[in-house]
Amino acid sequence: MHRAELDLNVVLTTSHPTTVPGGVLAKVQRVVCMISSLNSTSVAKGFSCIDYKFDHMYAKRAFAHCYVGEGMEEGD
């Protein structure tokens, strides 16, 4: 039986998860996120898709008004 190597990265953060007031998600102190796959190519493709969509939205200046409304300069 051939076993694939398992590459596991763990990242801990001290930031508390953000919740939306009036939202359906409970306010919690800790969150766990794990991405596991025997095929790391599939994980890379997933992140590539997210990266592409982010770049597309950023190019259209999507959500920039939210940050400018909070006091950030548009060039930040």
Buried (B, 14 or more C-beta within 10 A) or exposed (E): EEEEEEEEEEEEEEEEEEEEEEEEEEEEEEEEEEEEEEEEEEEEEEEEEEEEEEEEEEEEEEEBEEEEEEEEEEEE
